[in-house]
Amino acid sequence: MTTGPLPRDAAAGWLERFHNHLAHERRMSPRTLESYQQDLRQIMAWCRGQGIADWAELDQHQVRAYVAWRHRRGLSGKSLQRPLSALRSLYRYLLREGAVTQNPAQGVRAPKSERRLPPTLDADLLAHLLDVPGANALELRDLAMLELMYSSGLRLAELVSVNLGDIDFDDASLEVT
């Protein structure tokens, strides 16, 4: 699909006016402007391929079809968020200008992206870190926190919220809420 110059028509005219709105009224960065324009030209080219000649003809079902088409072609859910944002923003502008009566991109979400787990520490590296003797009270505290977090599976937020009152020194236990 090409994203070069498009023939002058009503849809392209609205894109040009929207671009000026973003540049002068909303004062968006040149990089954001270029990205939005590229995304919207790609959507407009897809619409033309579907026989949709005007922004007012696009409906929510077709926006979902566009997102699904791009996703099938390898674009991740995260990468689809910006074109959807550009389209929502365009339709807010078109609504304001009275060119359309509804925003078909409103409520359309990008497919969920795979969430990757953060990397973990190697067991040997962690054992080496825990073998370092603490030279002062702060280093001893930090070593105790590291040992507690590693041995119990506490999250960082849970660890830093621990207070002395949460520790039962008689049975060597800790209550985490």
Salt bridges, closest charged atoms under 4 A:
ASP9 OD2 - ARG48 NH2 2.43
GLU16 OE1 - ARG8 NH1 3.29
GLU25 OE1 - HIS21 ND1 3.21
GLU25 OE1 - ARG96 NH1 3.17
ASP39 OD2 - ARG82 NE 2.57
GLU97 OE2 - ARG96 NH2 2.99
ASP142 OD1 - ARG141 NH2 2.66
GLU158 OE2 - ARG155 NH1 3.95
